[in-house]
Amino acid sequence: MAVRVMSDAGVHRAYTVAGDSFLELLDVCHFEGLLTLVTARHEAGAAFMAEAEGKLRDRPALLLGMRGPGMLNLLSGVQTALQDETPLIVLLADRPSVNLTGDEADGPDPADLFRPFAKWIGRAEVPAEVPELLAEALGEVQRGRRGPAVLTVPDDFWVAPCDGAVPQPEPRPDRTGALLRSADEVAALLADARYPVVIAGSGVRPAREELIAVADQLGLSVYNAFRRQDAFPENHARYAGHLGLGIPARQLDALDRADLVLAIGARLDEVTTQNYRYPSPSQTLVMIGTGLVPTRRRGLTFRIETEVAPFLRELAGIAIPRTRRSSAANAATHTFMTPPDTRENVLVHPAEVVRAVRKVVPEDTIVVSDTSNFASFVHRYWCFTEPRTQLGPADRVVGYAVPAAVAAKLAAPTRTVVAMVGDGSLMTSGQELETAVRCHAPIIVVVSQNGLNGDVAMHQARTHGRLSGVAMGTLDFASWARAFGAVGYTVESPEQLEPTVGRALRHQRPSVIDVRTDPDVIDPDLRLSALFRADRSS
């Protein structure tokens, strides 16, 4: 019954590290065929896989947590789902219902552990509650602000008989009248504004075509929020830039000039707001989306709690068309079009890696990264033009890319999936390459190996003028990949990049491309040696 509830709601896969807490559930998943069971090598990998599928499909996957300390390894993936507004169903095994002592011999209460990281949390007290609670959780994760739902179930409940109809999640409420009034108010603000700007976040992904139409109709300049570069096409005439880390100052011209800022489906986090610089107190802010979080900003703020797609359709039907000068009229402002300076390079420049892969792979390739320094080159030099092509956590999560790429390939088997990782990130969760091999998921892992913890090294050089604890050994990732049954390549010059990526595409097997990159190129705009020179001169 539990599996039928989830299958009917569009859940396709269950991710776990198999254990004895869900024996009957694992058996049903394996033999009934309603849910595909994916067994990862580590609990954190399973959690990132489930989160990535939910982010890509906007439909939850199922994550199973077994009793024991391994359950704690799920927390980073569940917290990512909460931060990134990703629908996710988490089933946690609880102590058997026949436990007579009530003590903590079997560990802490799993509900208490996950409560800070869950949008919804429930506990089954009797077996008959499990299907109803699952239906409630499935409705909750896709209603309002998306996020993870956690249900704890005693592990002896799964053998209990269950009769009756399969319960269904509650539908989303109809708010047509409220939508019309809200669209009228925003249309009036847009009519009075001289320089309106949009910040598009993850909540726009299901409404991408509606946003494009409204931007064209009303002459809106559109920024993409941090690591949400597929929310609005970066080659569109109304695209203004990516509000990421270390972006060129000229890309903020439209925000500096704006008198009205529409934050649509976006979290106004520290990076997206450029250290809380935008919107300024003099700019009117309109927040549009679900589960809006109150802000403490000074300045006029409106909040419109709504699903984005129907709101934009209402707005398009009401607002007066306007022609405004595009903030993106100068194509040179787009950093992905600006070649890097590679004249002083000893090894391959990380930007050359990104540009070469981008040139060879299909336009709708899904690009997965985490928070390594290499990700900053992906943000700068990859032009995201197609919908649902970027997977990455908004928070500081290392080890996301490889397991997320596995899930993306399973969820979208006809699309190319590339994980762009640093060497430190790869060693955090790279064992999930074996999961890719076993599950026949031909992902391409491009690893920038510079033998350095680049993020920490950059801060150490700038703050202390010396490095400590950041050096890592050089590894043969090509041989490592072959040990898992994948294909391995080593690249030591820029000329090898495009032919190697082409061969990886033709192989249709999980592949690792080990690129030896220059450790001095620490950031798209910085060299490590320059930071040391600056420290000496001061």
Protein Blocks (a to p, Z undefined) as FASTA:
>chain_A
ZZmmmmmnopabdcddddfklmmmmmmmmmnomaccdddfbfklmmmmmmmmmmmnopac
dddddedjklmmmmmmmmmmmmnopacddddddddfklmnlpaknopafklmmmmmcfbd
cddfbfklmmmmmmmmmmmmmgcjaddddddddfklmmpccedjdddddddddfklmmmm
mmmmmmmmmmmpmbdcddddfklmmmmmmmmmmmmmnopacdddehilmmpcfkbfklgb
dcdehiafklmmmmmmpcbdcdehiacdfklnooolaccfklccddedehiacdfbecdd
ddddddfklmmmmmmmmmccdddddfklpmmlpmklpccdfklpfbdcfklmmmmmmmmm
cfklccdddfbfklmmmmmmmccfbghibccdfbdcehklmmmmmmmmmmmmmbccdddd
dfklmmmmmmmmmmmmmnopacddddddehiafklmmmmmmmnopaehkaccdddfklmm
mmnopacdddfbfklmmmmmmmmmmnopacdddddddfklmbfkbcfklmmmmmmmZZ
